[in-house]
Amino acid sequence: MLLSWGLNLDKTTGLRPPQVGIEGKLLMKKILFLTLLMLAAVSAPLPADVTGKTFINGIDANFPPFAFVGRDGQASGFDIDAVNWIAQRFGFTVKHQPMEWDSIVTSLKDKKIHLIASGLSVTEERAAQIAFSKPYWSVDQLILVRRDSQLTAEEVLTGGLKIAVQQGTSEAKAMEDSNGKDGRNYVLSSYSSPEAAASDVVNGRMAAAVMNDAPAVEAMKHLAVKAVGQAGIPSELFAYGVNKEDEELLAVLNEGLELLMQDPYWKTLQEKYKPGAAQ
């Protein structure tokens, strides 16, 4: 789902206010953080001339529909096509480099890559290390169980069951932090991808998996799993990440996102990839 910064915008953009679960007490803190982030994006410098430059985009190779590597070995997905459109508009080249997700922010800080456009959640921890573009999408965290399971969301979150999460993700951190609070009781296991997490739900190794709604929808298309509710942690925003000192690239990405979201191609991307529930 696309974000709205709290505004009820029309379906041309698909924007809507972020939703929260049982951790609603974190809402005001998150609103303040996101407001400051938005102000920082607004005050960014004007786009520089990046014509002819090449930038490396670090991606998760298995995070459909936002980023994935197809059978032909080529990077594809909503974020891939979006960044390619921006690159063409501003005359630069972008190479998409698959990387281990749990170390991708470190790779950015070490300047092994120039940006992250791959379903990157905006968090305070990450914002202390890197700069974020204007957010462009919001996601909820869903609970997946076997299609023939009778488990409810409450039973998953309070019954001491095994829950699969993707390692290095913000939802994994949120689930870890909220465990033991408000009656929540579960055992987390980390996986390399949402698909791997959902697969172990199907084969019975895990009682459930928690992931963004976008990969959850993809998992339900191909695996015998179903969603039984939200995970009771705040919804998240996706944005592009760059190094804090890379103000020129950040400005280009911000301007590119604005232009893209006003262009008919933005709707084409939504129709092509159908990320999450924003349809």
C-alpha positions in Angstrom: 0.0 0.0 0.0 1.2 3.5 -0.7 1.6 5.9 2.2 -0.2 9.2 2.7 1.5 11.0 5.6 -1.9 10.9 7.3 -3.8 12.3 4.3 -6.8 10.7 2.7 -5.7 10.9 -0.9 -7.4 9.6 -4.0 -6.8 6.2 -5.7 -4.7 7.8 -8.4 -1.8 7.4 -6.1 -3.3 4.7 -3.9 -2.2 6.5 -0.8 -3.7 5.9 2.6 -2.8 6.5 6.2 -0.5 3.9 7.9 -2.4 1.6 10.3 -1.2 0.2 13.6 -2.0 -2.9 15.6 -2.0 -3.6 19.3 1.2 -1.6 19.7 -0.8 1.6 19.2 1.0 3.3 22.1 3.9 3.7 19.7 1.9 5.7 17.3 2.6 9.2 18.5 6.3 8.5 18.6 6.2 7.1 15.1 4.2 10.1 13.8 6.8 12.5 15.2 9.7 10.5 13.7 8.0 10.3 10.3 7.1 14.0 10.4 10.8 14.8 10.9 11.7 12.5 8.1 9.2 14.2 5.8 10.6 17.6 6.6 14.1 16.4 5.9 13.1 15.2 2.5 11.3 18.4 1.7 14.4 20.5 2.6 16.8 18.3 0.5 18.8 20.1 -2.1 17.7 20.4 -5.7 18.6 17.5 -8.0 22.1 17.6 -9.4 23.3 16.6 -12.9 23.9 12.8 -12.7 23.9 12.3 -16.5 26.2 9.4 -17.5 26.8 8.2 -13.9 26.4 4.7 -12.8 24.9 3.8 -9.4 24.6 0.3 -7.8 21.3 -0.6 -6.2 21.5 -3.3 -3.5 18.5 -5.5 -3.6 17.0 -8.5 -1.8 17.0 -11.2 -4.5 13.9 -12.9 -3.1 11.4 -10.2 -2.1 8.6 -10.3 -4.7 6.9 -8.3 -5.9 9.2 -5.4 -5.0 12.5 -7.0 -5.9 13.6 -10.5 -7.1 15.8 -12.2 -9.5 14.0 -14.1 -12.2 14.8 -17.4 -13.8 16.7 -15.5 -16.5 19.0 -14.1 -13.9 17.7 -10.6 -14.3 16.5 -8.3 -11.5 12.8 -7.6 -11.7 10.1 -6.1 -9.5 8.2 -3.0 -8.6 11.2 -1.2 -7.1 13.5 -2.3 -9.9 11.2 -0.9 -12.6 10.6 2.3 -10.6 14.3 3.0 -10.2 15.0 2.1 -13.9 12.3 4.7 -14.9 13.9 7.4 -12.7 17.4 6.5 -14.1 16.1 6.9 -17.6 14.4 10.2 -16.8 17.6 11.7 -15.3 20.1 10.0 -17.7 22.0 7.8 -15.4 22.6 4.0 -15.3 21.6 1.8 -12.4 22.9 -1.7 -11.8 20.9 -4.0 -9.4 23.1 -6.1 -7.1 21.6 -8.9 -5.1 22.9 -9.0 -1.5 22.3 -10.6 1.8 19.5 -8.5 3.3 20.7 -8.6 7.0 23.9 -6.8 6.0 22.6 -4.6 3.2 22.7 -1.4 5.3 26.3 -2.1 6.3 27.1 -2.6 2.6 25.6 0.8 1.9 27.6 2.5 4.7 30.8 0.8 3.5 30.0 2.2 0.0 29.9 -1.1 -1.7 26.5 0.1 -3.1 25.1 3.5 -3.7 21.4 3.0 -2.8 18.9 0.5 -1.6 15.6 0.4 -3.5 14.2 -3.0 -2.5 11.3 -2.8 -0.1 13.4 -1.0 2.5 11.4 -0.2 5.7 11.9 3.2 7.3 13.0 2.7 10.9 14.6 5.0 13.5 17.5 2.7 13.9 18.2 2.8 10.1 17.6 6.6 10.0 20.4 7.1 12.4 22.8 5.4 10.0 21.5 6.3 6.5 19.3 8.9 4.7 15.9 8.0 3.4 14.0 9.3 0.4 10.4 10.3 0.5 8.5 7.2 1.4 6.3 5.8 -1.4 4.5 2.8 0.0 3.1 1.5 3.3 2.8 -2.1 4.4 1.0 -4.1 7.2 2.5 -7.1 8.9 0.4 -10.3 8.3 0.3 -13.6 10.1 0.4 -16.6 7.7 -0.6 -20.2 8.8 -1.2 -23.4 6.9 -4.3 -23.2 4.7 -5.9 -26.0 6.7 -5.0 -24.6 10.1 -7.6 -23.5 12.7 -5.2 -21.2 14.5 -6.3 -17.6 15.1 -4.0 -14.6 15.2 -4.4 -14.4 19.0 -3.4 -18.0 19.4 -0.3 -17.5 17.2 0.8 -14.5 19.2 0.1 -15.7 22.7 0.3 -19.5 22.6 4.1 -20.0 22.8 4.2 -21.2 19.2 7.1 -21.1 16.7 6.9 -18.1 14.3 9.1 -17.7 11.3 10.4 -14.2 10.3 12.9 -13.0 7.7 16.3 -12.2 9.3 17.4 -8.6 9.3 13.9 -7.2 8.7 12.2 -4.5 10.7 9.2 -6.8 11.3 11.6 -9.4 12.8 13.0 -6.7 15.2 9.5 -5.5 16.1 8.3 -9.0 16.8 11.4 -9.6 19.0 10.9 -6.4 20.9 7.2 -7.0 21.6 7.6 -10.6 22.7 6.6 -11.0 26.3 4.6 -7.8 26.3 0.8 -7.5 26.4 0.4 -11.3 26.7 2.5 -12.0 23.6 4.4 -15.3 23.9 6.1 -17.0 20.9 9.4 -18.4 19.8 11.0 -16.7 16.7 13.1 -18.4 14.1 15.0 -16.5 11.4 14.9 -17.3 7.7 16.7 -16.0 4.6 13.5 -15.0 2.8 9.7 -14.7 3.2 9.3 -17.7 0.8 11.5 -19.9 3.0 9.6 -18.8 6.1 6.3 -19.6 4.5 7.5 -22.9 3.2 8.4 -24.1 6.7 4.9 -23.2 7.7 3.5 -25.5 5.0 5.7 -28.4 6.0 4.9 -28.0 9.7 8.2 -26.9 11.1 6.7 -23.5 12.0 3.2 -22.8 13.3 3.1 -19.4 11.5 5.1 -16.7 9.7 5.0 -13.0 10.0 5.9 -10.8 7.0 5.0 -7.7 5.0 1.6 -7.9 3.2 3.3 -7.8 -0.2 5.4 -11.0 0.1 2.5 -12.5 2.1 0.2 -12.1 -0.9 2.9 -13.7 -3.1 3.2 -16.6 -0.7 -0.5 -17.2 -0.8 -0.5 -17.4 -4.5 2.1 -20.2 -4.6 1.9 -22.0 -1.3 -0.8 -23.6 0.8 -0.9 -20.8 3.4 -3.5 -18.2 4.4 -3.5 -14.9 6.4 -5.3 -15.0 9.7 -4.8 -11.3 10.7 -2.3 -8.7 11.4 0.7 -9.2 13.7 -0.2 -6.3 16.0 2.9 -4.3 15.2 2.9 -0.9 13.6 2.6 -0.6 9.8 5.7 0.4 8.0 6.8 2.7 5.2 9.1 1.9 2.3 11.6 4.4 1.0 14.9 4.4 -0.8 18.1 4.5 1.3 21.4 6.3 0.5 24.4 7.4 2.5 23.8 10.5 4.5 26.5 12.5 2.7 25.1 11.5 -0.7 22.8 14.5 -0.9 22.9 14.8 -4.7 21.6 11.3 -5.3 19.0 11.7 -2.6 17.7 14.8 -4.3 17.5 13.0 -7.6 15.6 10.1 -6.1 13.2 12.4 -4.4 12.5 14.4 -7.5 12.3 11.1 -9.5 9.7 9.7 -7.1 7.6 12.8 -7.4 7.7 12.7 -11.1 7.0 9.0 -11.3 4.0 9.1 -8.9 2.5 11.8 -11.2 3.1 9.8 -14.3 0.7 7.1 -15.7 3.5 4.6 -15.4 3.0 4.6 -11.7 -0.4 3.1 -12.1 1.0 0.7 -14.7 3.5 -0.6 -12.1 0.7 -1.1 -9.5 -1.4 -3.0 -12.0 1.6 -5.1 -13.1 3.0 -6.1 -9.7 -0.1 -5.6 -7.4 2.1 -5.0 -4.3 0.2 -6.0 -1.1 -3.4 -4.9 -0.8 -3.2 -1.6 -2.7 -5.3 -2.6 -5.7 
